[in-house]
């Protein structure tokens, strides 16, 4: 009898705790729900930036091994090219062919090393690249000042009024999420020709004035700036240097496969940019529309040729991926308290 009473009491207590927890969870307000959604989004952003080995194998493993094997078996022999230059055109063969098991094993090993290096050695390579990329960045700044007319004070003020709030919001979000101080970033607006933007290791970013009309809104600019910040956060420069070493780009035959990896880097940076756009309070669905405007402005390459010839995906591919991601991010964006929408529109 005592045994039955004990279990009856336990059942009653557990039932009461169940209803208590249900009542508490039913009373969760929109602010708590939004906070939970933000935590999920930040977690997804971290995973997008810090890809592990398994993810690296899934995304780039096949291209890495195929590219390294191709470089080991077929390519340009720089020793042969040197002989031709020094001794004459008939003195040597600049190409080499090696379809042996040894070449296959060598290529497979180097491809595997490229994947491991991309996952675990990207930070050392990124640090090594900083002096060189800093020189390149300074060269771009000097070239802009020397070869282009100085922007008028009135126009510079318009660019700053449109751009600075976006930069402040995104660098602030990166500081909160990754503990990277906002003042680390150097972002230069440049008067170059074709619409473009670029990033180097060491938190340096260049944005061309000509891309402002294609950004169209501050949300669009957040997508562009967030993309370039994504390259820096994911340490793509360091990864690319390791690829040059392990995949033997000098052989030339590995270049199409390296391009496939670079295209994945661009997709990854697009993804990071969309996350940062949403966290900064701008509408992330605008990111896909930026690439729609890019296509209208400059057209788009054919998909088949682009696979082998370009380090960037086609505009259509990027637009589709960002459209899908933008739809996924709407649940978070619609529930956040501060929504900036598209922000200011850029008007010259």
VOPAGU-2260 file (C-alpha; in pm, 1 decimal, decimal comma):
REM VOPAGU-2260
SITE   aa  ch    i         X         Y         Z
SITE  UNK   A    0       0,0       0,0       0,0
SITE  UNK   A    1     280,3     239,4      94,5
SITE  UNK   A    2     453,3     150,8    -235,8
SITE  UNK   A    3     141,4     250,3    -434,3
SITE  UNK   A    4      98,2     577,5    -242,5
SITE  UNK   A    5     462,5     670,3    -309,9
SITE  UNK   A    6     424,6     623,3    -684,9
SITE  UNK   A    7      91,5     807,2    -681,7
SITE  UNK   A    8     263,6    1105,1    -518,4
SITE  UNK   A    9     551,4    1093,2    -768,7
SITE  UNK   A   10     303,7    1080,9   -1055,9
SITE  UNK   A   11     113,1    1379,6    -912,4
SITE  UNK   A   12     432,6    1585,7    -868,1
SITE  UNK   A   13     555,1    1507,2   -1221,5
SITE  UNK   A   14     214,7    1594,2   -1365,4
SITE  UNK   A   15     217,7    1925,0   -1177,7
SITE  UNK   A   16     572,3    2003,6   -1301,2
SITE  UNK   A   17     466,8    1924,9   -1657,0
SITE  UNK   A   18     174,5    2169,3   -1646,3
SITE  UNK   A   19     394,0    2428,6   -1475,6
SITE  UNK   A   20     655,5    2409,8   -1749,3
SITE  UNK   A   21     385,5    2422,2   -2016,3
SITE  UNK   A   22     232,0    2731,9   -1857,8
SITE  UNK   A   23     574,7    2900,2   -1835,1
SITE  UNK   A   24     663,7    2826,4   -2195,7
SITE  UNK   A   25     321,2    2938,8   -2313,7
SITE  UNK   A   26     394,0    3277,4   -2161,0
SITE  UNK   A   27     717,5    3338,2   -2357,2
SITE  UNK   A   28     697,7    3684,3   -2510,4
SITE  UNK   A   29     807,8    3793,6   -2854,7
SITE  UNK   A   30    1130,8    3941,8   -2718,4
SITE  UNK   A   31    1249,4    3605,8   -2579,2
SITE  UNK   A   32    1149,6    3429,8   -2901,0
SITE  UNK   A   33    1343,7    3686,6   -3099,5
SITE  UNK   A   34    1646,0    3638,1   -2873,2
SITE  UNK   A   35    1637,0    3262,3   -2929,2
SITE  UNK   A   36    1615,8    3316,5   -3303,7
SITE  UNK   A   37    1914,6    3550,6   -3287,2
SITE  UNK   A   38    2118,2    3292,8   -3096,3
SITE  UNK   A   39    2035,5    3035,7   -3364,1
SITE  UNK   A   40    2135,2    3279,1   -3638,9
SITE  UNK   A   41    2465,2    3362,2   -3467,6
SITE  UNK   A   42    2537,0    2989,7   -3431,3
SITE  UNK   A   43    2471,5    2940,9   -3802,2
SITE  UNK   A   44    2699,7    3233,9   -3882,4
SITE  UNK   A   45    2981,1    3082,3   -3675,8
SITE  UNK   A   46    2941,0    2749,9   -3858,4
SITE  UNK   A   47    2948,9    2927,7   -4192,1
SITE  UNK   A   48    3271,5    3111,5   -4103,6
SITE  UNK   A   49    3454,9    2829,8   -3922,6
SITE  UNK   A   50    3404,4    2527,4   -4143,1
SITE  UNK   A   51    3544,4    2206,8   -3998,1
SITE  UNK   A   52    3733,7    1930,7   -4174,8
SITE  UNK   A   53    3425,5    1721,2   -4254,4
SITE  UNK   A   54    3253,1    2020,2   -4410,2
SITE  UNK   A   55    3568,0    2106,0   -4604,4
SITE  UNK   A   56    3584,2    1749,1   -4737,9
SITE  UNK   A   57    3219,6    1767,7   -4840,3
SITE  UNK   A   58    3251,5    2107,2   -5010,7
SITE  UNK   A   59    3596,6    2089,6   -5169,7
SITE  UNK   A   60    3742,6    1742,0   -5118,1
SITE  UNK   A   61    3672,7    1606,8   -5466,7
SITE  UNK   A   62    3795,8    1921,6   -5642,3
SITE  UNK   A   63    4110,9    1924,4   -5427,4
SITE  UNK   A   64    4210,4    1565,6   -5505,4
SITE  UNK   A   65    4109,7    1587,5   -5873,0
SITE  UNK   A   66    4307,1    1910,6   -5915,9
SITE  UNK   A   67    4618,5    1778,8   -5743,8
SITE  UNK   A   68    4606,0    1452,6   -5944,2
SITE  UNK   A   69    4566,2    1648,9   -6268,0
SITE  UNK   A   70    4865,5    1865,0   -6174,8
SITE  UNK   A   71    5075,2    1555,4   -6095,2
SITE  UNK   A   72    4993,8    1386,6   -6426,4
SITE  UNK   A   73    4963,0    1666,6   -6682,5
SITE  UNK   A   74    5105,5    2015,5   -6682,6
SITE  UNK   A   75    5363,3    2273,4   -6773,5
SITE  UNK   A   76    5721,2    2190,1   -6684,0
SITE  UNK   A   77    5889,0    2514,2   -6587,4
SITE  UNK   A   78    6223,3    2343,8   -6624,8
SITE  UNK   A   79    6133,1    2276,0   -6987,7
SITE  UNK   A   80    6018,6    2636,3   -7034,2
SITE  UNK   A   81    6349,7    2756,1   -6885,8
SITE  UNK   A   82    6544,6    2537,7   -7128,6
SITE  UNK   A   83    6355,0    2682,8   -7425,0
SITE  UNK   A   84    6420,1    3038,0   -7307,5
SITE  UNK   A   85    6790,1    2977,5   -7250,0
SITE  UNK   A   86    6874,8    2737,6   -7534,0
SITE  UNK   A   87    6617,1    2791,2   -7805,8
SITE  UNK   A   88    6269,8    2675,0   -7901,5
SITE  UNK   A   89    6371,7    2318,4   -7998,2
SITE  UNK   A   90    6577,2    2246,6   -7688,6
SITE  UNK   A   91    6307,3    2100,9   -7464,9
SITE  UNK   A   92    5944,4    2012,0   -7408,7
SITE  UNK   A   93    5758,2    2256,6   -7184,3
SITE  UNK   A   94    5486,7    1999,8   -7112,0
SITE  UNK   A   95    5496,8    1678,1   -6912,9
SITE  UNK   A   96    5275,6    1368,8   -6902,7
SITE  UNK   A   97    5301,4    1116,6   -6619,9
SITE  UNK   A   98    5020,8     860,0   -6603,5
SITE  UNK   A   99    5192,2     638,1   -6349,3
SITE  UNK   A  100    5065,2     501,4   -6019,3
SITE  UNK   A  101    5332,2     710,4   -5849,3
SITE  UNK   A  102    5186,3    1032,0   -5997,4
SITE  UNK   A  103    4834,6     922,7   -5895,0
SITE  UNK   A  104    4943,8     858,8   -5536,5
SITE  UNK   A  105    5139,2    1184,1   -5524,0
SITE  UNK   A  106    4839,6    1383,3   -5649,1
SITE  UNK   A  107    4600,3    1213,3   -5409,1
SITE  UNK   A  108    4831,1    1283,7   -5115,9
SITE  UNK   A  109    4877,1    1650,1   -5212,2
SITE  UNK   A  110    4502,0    1691,8   -5260,0
SITE  UNK   A  111    4435,3    1548,7   -4915,3
SITE  UNK   A  112    4700,0    1781,3   -4771,2
SITE  UNK   A  113    4527,9    2075,0   -4941,3
SITE  UNK   A  114    4198,1    1989,1   -4767,8
SITE  UNK   A  115    4365,4    1948,6   -4427,5
SITE  UNK   A  116    4561,7    2270,7   -4475,6
SITE  UNK   A  117    4247,1    2460,0   -4570,7
SITE  UNK   A  118    4079,6    2344,8   -4249,8
SITE  UNK   A  119    4365,0    2370,1   -3999,8
SITE  UNK   A  120    4639,5    2593,3   -4143,5
SITE  UNK   A  121    4434,5    2881,3   -4285,3
SITE  UNK   A  122    4520,7    3112,7   -3993,1
SITE  UNK   A  123    4902,7    3075,7   -4023,5
SITE  UNK   A  124    4884,3    3122,6   -4400,5
SITE  UNK   A  125    4654,6    3421,7   -4356,3
SITE  UNK   A  126    4899,6    3582,4   -4113,3
SITE  UNK   A  127    5187,0    3519,2   -4355,3
SITE  UNK   A  128    4991,8    3681,6   -4637,0
SITE  UNK   A  129    4918,9    4005,9   -4451,2
SITE  UNK   A  130    5236,9    4198,9   -4539,3
SITE  UNK   A  131    5199,0    4118,1   -4909,0
SITE  UNK   A  132    4826,1    4191,5   -4922,1
SITE  UNK   A  133    4883,0    4514,8   -4727,4
SITE  UNK   A  134    5122,9    4628,3   -5000,5
SITE  UNK   A  135    4862,5    4538,8   -5263,5
SITE  UNK   A  136    4593,0    4728,1   -5075,0
SITE  UNK   A  137    4812,2    5037,8   -5043,8
SITE  UNK   A  138    4891,7    5013,4   -5414,0
SITE  UNK   A  139    4519,7    5025,1   -5489,7
SITE  UNK   A  140    4475,3    5330,5   -5267,9
SITE  UNK   A  141    4767,9    5514,0   -5428,6
SITE  UNK   A  142    4652,0    5419,5   -5780,1
SITE  UNK   A  143    4307,8    5555,5   -5700,6
SITE  UNK   A  144    4452,7    5887,8   -5589,7
SITE  UNK   A  145    4698,5    5918,9   -5877,4
SITE  UNK   A  146    4487,0    5803,7   -6173,9
SITE  UNK   A  147    4142,6    5930,8   -6075,1
SITE  UNK   A  148    4013,2    6278,5   -6009,4
SITE  UNK   A  149    3944,1    6363,1   -5650,0
SITE  UNK   A  150    3577,0    6326,7   -5561,2
SITE  UNK   A  151    3409,7    6659,0   -5486,3
SITE  UNK   A  152    3333,9    6739,6   -5124,1
SITE  UNK   A  153    2959,7    6738,6   -5194,6
SITE  UNK   A  154    2968,3    6395,5   -5359,0
SITE  UNK   A  155    3198,9    6253,2   -5090,4
SITE  UNK   A  156    2947,6    6366,0   -4829,4
SITE  UNK   A  157    2667,2    6184,4   -5013,7
SITE  UNK   A  158    2871,3    5864,2   -5033,3
SITE  UNK   A  159    2957,3    5888,2   -4663,2
SITE  UNK   A  160    2599,0    5961,5   -4557,9
SITE  UNK   A  161    2483,7    5650,9   -4741,5
SITE  UNK   A  162    2774,5    5417,2   -4660,2
SITE  UNK   A  163    2897,5    5499,8   -4308,8
SITE  UNK   A  164    2586,4    5384,5   -4117,2
SITE  UNK   A  165    2608,5    5047,7   -4296,3
SITE  UNK   A  166    2977,6    5006,5   -4217,3
SITE  UNK   A  167    2921,1    5104,0   -3853,3
SITE  UNK   A  168    2640,1    4852,7   -3810,8
SITE  UNK   A  169    2825,1    4563,3   -3973,2
SITE  UNK   A  170    3155,2    4620,9   -3794,3
SITE  UNK   A  171    2960,6    4649,0   -3468,4
SITE  UNK   A  172    2791,3    4314,5   -3532,0
SITE  UNK   A  173    3125,2    4150,4   -3609,9
SITE  UNK   A  174    3261,6    4293,6   -3285,2
SITE  UNK   A  175    2969,3    4146,7   -3090,3
SITE  UNK   A  176    2972,5    3805,3   -3259,3
SITE  UNK   A  177    3345,1    3745,8   -3318,8
SITE  UNK   A  178    3504,4    3983,5   -3065,8
SITE  UNK   A  179    3691,2    4167,8   -3343,8
SITE  UNK   A  180    3707,1    4540,9   -3253,3
SITE  UNK   A  181    3532,9    4766,7   -3503,1
SITE  UNK   A  182    3842,0    4987,5   -3535,7
SITE  UNK   A  183    4040,5    4695,9   -3682,6
SITE  UNK   A  184    3866,9    4743,8   -4017,1
SITE  UNK   A  185    4002,2    4975,1   -4285,5
SITE  UNK   A  186    3735,9    5037,8   -4548,8
SITE  UNK   A  187    3827,1    5267,7   -4838,0
SITE  UNK   A  188    3587,3    5408,4   -5096,5
SITE  UNK   A  189    3760,4    5429,8   -5435,5
SITE  UNK   A  190    3686,5    5590,3   -5771,4
SITE  UNK   A  191    3766,4    5287,8   -5989,3
SITE  UNK   A  192    3590,3    5201,5   -6313,7
SITE  UNK   A  193    3385,4    4880,3   -6324,9
SITE  UNK   A  194    3154,3    4815,2   -6026,0
SITE  UNK   A  195    3349,5    4603,9   -5781,3
SITE  UNK   A  196    3470,0    4555,0   -5424,4
SITE  UNK   A  197    3758,3    4356,3   -5280,2
SITE  UNK   A  198    3905,6    4240,5   -4951,3
SITE  UNK   A  199    4251,7    4143,5   -4833,4
SITE  UNK   A  200    4370,1    3966,3   -4522,4
SITE  UNK   A  201    4426,0    4202,6   -4231,6
SITE  UNK   A  202    4074,5    4356,8   -4230,0
SITE  UNK   A  203    4125,3    4575,1   -4538,9
SITE  UNK   A  204    3834,2    4633,6   -4778,8
SITE  UNK   A  205    3795,8    4847,0   -5089,0
SITE  UNK   A  206    3454,2    4954,7   -5221,3
SITE  UNK   A  207    3428,9    5121,7   -5562,8
SITE  UNK   A  208    3193,5    5418,0   -5597,3
SITE  UNK   A  209    3065,3    5262,6   -5920,1
SITE  UNK   A  210    2898,5    4979,2   -5725,5
SITE  UNK   A  211    2677,3    5214,9   -5522,3
SITE  UNK   A  212    2399,8    5239,3   -5786,0
SITE  UNK   A  213    2386,1    4857,6   -5805,4
SITE  UNK   A  214    2363,2    4833,7   -5428,0
SITE  UNK   A  215    2073,2    5079,7   -5466,6
SITE  UNK   A  216    1984,8    5073,0   -5096,6
SITE  UNK   A  217    2169,2    5047,0   -4767,8
SITE  UNK   A  218    2046,9    4687,4   -4740,4
SITE  UNK   A  219    2207,2    4612,7   -5076,2
SITE  UNK   A  220    2529,6    4778,7   -4961,3
SITE  UNK   A  221    2519,7    4570,4   -4641,5
SITE  UNK   A  222    2510,4    4257,0   -4858,8
SITE  UNK   A  223    2812,6    4376,1   -5061,4
SITE  UNK   A  224    3016,4    4489,3   -4761,4
SITE  UNK   A  225    2913,3    4179,7   -4564,1
SITE  UNK   A  226    3035,3    3960,9   -4850,9
SITE  UNK   A  227    3380,3    4121,3   -4842,4
SITE  UNK   A  228    3392,4    4096,1   -4463,5
SITE  UNK   A  229    3301,4    3729,2   -4508,6
SITE  UNK   A  230    3618,4    3671,6   -4712,4
SITE  UNK   A  231    3823,9    3821,7   -4429,7
SITE  UNK   A  232    3644,1    3634,2   -4150,4
SITE  UNK   A  233    3673,2    3298,8   -4329,6
SITE  UNK   A  234    4042,2    3370,7   -4403,9
SITE  UNK   A  235    4006,7    3289,4   -4771,4
SITE  UNK   A  236    4336,6    3455,4   -4862,1
SITE  UNK   A  237    4521,9    3211,1   -4636,7
SITE  UNK   A  238    4331,1    2918,0   -4784,8
SITE  UNK   A  239    4414,6    3028,2   -5137,4
SITE  UNK   A  240    4783,9    3049,2   -5059,0
SITE  UNK   A  241    4777,9    2693,8   -4924,6
SITE  UNK   A  242    4601,1    2584,3   -5245,2
SITE  UNK   A  243    4876,2    2739,0   -5456,0
SITE  UNK   A  244    5129,6    2532,2   -5264,0
SITE  UNK   A  245    4957,9    2195,4   -5238,0
SITE  UNK   A  246    4766,1    2191,9   -5567,1
SITE  UNK   A  247    5058,0    2306,6   -5783,8
SITE  UNK   A  248    4894,4    2591,6   -5974,5
SITE  UNK   A  249    5215,8    2622,3   -6179,6
SITE  UNK   A  250    5112,6    2303,1   -6359,0
SITE  UNK   A  251    4813,2    2495,9   -6504,5
SITE  UNK   A  252    4602,1    2176,9   -6532,1
SITE  UNK   A  253    4485,9    2222,3   -6170,6
SITE  UNK   A  254    4345,3    2572,2   -6232,0
SITE  UNK   A  255    3987,9    2465,4   -6329,5
SITE  UNK   A  256    3961,1    2266,4   -6006,4
SITE  UNK   A  257    4106,0    2551,2   -5800,8
SITE  UNK   A  258    3846,4    2778,2   -5962,1
SITE  UNK   A  259    3574,4    2541,9   -5838,0
SITE  UNK   A  260    3709,4    2583,1   -5483,4
SITE  UNK   A  261    3727,8    2960,9   -5524,3
SITE  UNK   A  262    3364,2    2959,3   -5639,9
SITE  UNK   A  263    3272,5    2783,0   -5315,7
SITE  UNK   A  264    3457,4    3058,6   -5129,3
SITE  UNK   A  265    3242,6    3319,4   -5304,3
SITE  UNK   A  266    2925,3    3131,0   -5212,9
SITE  UNK   A  267    3045,9    3106,7   -4852,7
SITE  UNK   A  268    3116,5    3482,9   -4842,2
SITE  UNK   A  269    2769,7    3552,8   -4988,4
SITE  UNK   A  270    2618,3    3343,6   -4709,1
SITE  UNK   A  271    2816,4    3523,4   -4437,5
SITE  UNK   A  272    2718,2    3858,4   -4589,2
SITE  UNK   A  273    2348,3    3770,5   -4578,1
SITE  UNK   A  274    2374,2    3667,8   -4211,0
SITE  UNK   A  275    2552,7    3993,3   -4122,2
SITE  UNK   A  276    2294,0    4194,2   -4317,3
SITE  UNK   A  277    2010,5    4038,5   -4115,9
SITE  UNK   A  278    2191,3    4084,2   -3782,5
SITE  UNK   A  279    2257,2    4450,2   -3867,6
SITE  UNK   A  280    1881,9    4504,3   -3908,7
SITE  UNK   A  281    1859,1    4523,6   -4288,6
SITE  UNK   A  282    1630,8    4307,6   -4502,2
SITE  UNK   A  283    1841,4    4004,5   -4613,0
SITE  UNK   A  284    1612,6    3932,3   -4908,8
SITE  UNK   A  285    1777,1    4230,7   -5082,2
SITE  UNK   A  286    2100,3    4030,6   -5129,5
SITE  UNK   A  287    1956,5    3825,8   -5417,0
SITE  UNK   A  288    1824,3    4143,0   -5581,3
SITE  UNK   A  289    2176,9    4289,3   -5588,0
SITE  UNK   A  290    2281,5    4007,1   -5819,4
SITE  UNK   A  291    1969,3    4054,1   -6026,7
SITE  UNK   A  292    2079,8    4414,0   -6083,8
SITE  UNK   A  293    2435,7    4296,9   -6154,8
SITE  UNK   A  294    2303,2    4076,0   -6434,9
SITE  UNK   A  295    2093,1    4359,1   -6577,9
SITE  UNK   A  296    2399,0    4586,2   -6575,7
SITE  UNK   A  297    2669,6    4354,6   -6710,5
SITE  UNK   A  298    2499,2    4035,0   -6828,9
SITE  UNK   A  299    2600,8    3688,7   -6712,9
SITE  UNK   A  300    2831,7    3412,0   -6829,3
SITE  UNK   A  301    2717,4    3073,9   -6955,2
SITE  UNK   A  302    2712,7    2817,9   -6676,4
SITE  UNK   A  303    2917,4    2545,2   -6852,4
SITE  UNK   A  304    3206,2    2769,0   -6955,0
SITE  UNK   A  305    3205,0    2943,8   -6619,7
SITE  UNK   A  306    3270,3    2616,2   -6433,6
SITE  UNK   A  307    3621,4    2596,8   -6583,1
SITE  UNK   A  308    3710,3    2956,8   -6661,6
SITE  UNK   A  309    3608,0    3170,4   -6363,5
SITE  UNK   A  310    3685,1    3192,8   -5992,9
SITE  UNK   A  311    3332,7    3329,2   -5931,5
SITE  UNK   A  312    2993,8    3157,6   -5973,7
SITE  UNK   A  313    2751,5    3296,3   -6229,9
SITE  UNK   A  314    2522,7    3577,0   -6119,3
SITE  UNK   A  315    2221,9    3347,4   -6167,5
SITE  UNK   A  316    2371,0    3085,0   -5934,6
SITE  UNK   A  317    2441,6    3343,4   -5666,7
SITE  UNK   A  318    2101,0    3504,7   -5702,5
SITE  UNK   A  319    1924,2    3168,6   -5661,5
SITE  UNK   A  320    2127,7    3067,2   -5353,5
SITE  UNK   A  321    2080,3    3406,8   -5187,2
SITE  UNK   A  322    1709,2    3405,2   -5264,0
SITE  UNK   A  323    1671,8    3071,1   -5083,4
SITE  UNK   A  324    1881,4    3190,9   -4788,7
SITE  UNK   A  325    1688,3    3518,7   -4775,5
SITE  UNK   A  326    1362,8    3325,8   -4742,6
SITE  UNK   A  327    1509,0    3120,0   -4456,1
SITE  UNK   A  328    1624,3    3435,3   -4276,4
SITE  UNK   A  329    1281,5    3599,3   -4296,3
SITE  UNK   A  330    1161,7    3409,9   -3987,7
SITE  UNK   A  331    1434,0    3575,0   -3782,4
SITE  UNK   A  332    1402,8    3913,0   -3953,7
SITE  UNK   A  333    1023,5    3939,0   -3919,3
SITE  UNK   A  334    1046,1    3870,9   -3543,0
SITE  UNK   A  335    1326,9    4111,4   -3454,8
SITE  UNK   A  336    1227,8    4437,0   -3286,0
SITE  UNK   A  337    1449,5    4676,2   -3484,3
SITE  UNK   A  338    1394,8    4646,4   -3858,3
SITE  UNK   A  339    1557,1    4894,7   -4096,4
SITE  UNK   A  340    1414,8    4741,4   -4413,5
SITE  UNK   A  341    1607,4    4863,5   -4716,3
SITE  UNK   A  342    1738,8    5170,5   -4534,5
SITE  UNK   A  343    1825,9    5478,7   -4739,4
SITE  UNK   A  344    1818,1    5464,8   -5117,9
SITE  UNK   A  345    2129,9    5576,9   -5301,2
SITE  UNK   A  346    2057,5    5880,0   -5519,0
SITE  UNK   A  347    2329,5    6085,4   -5687,8
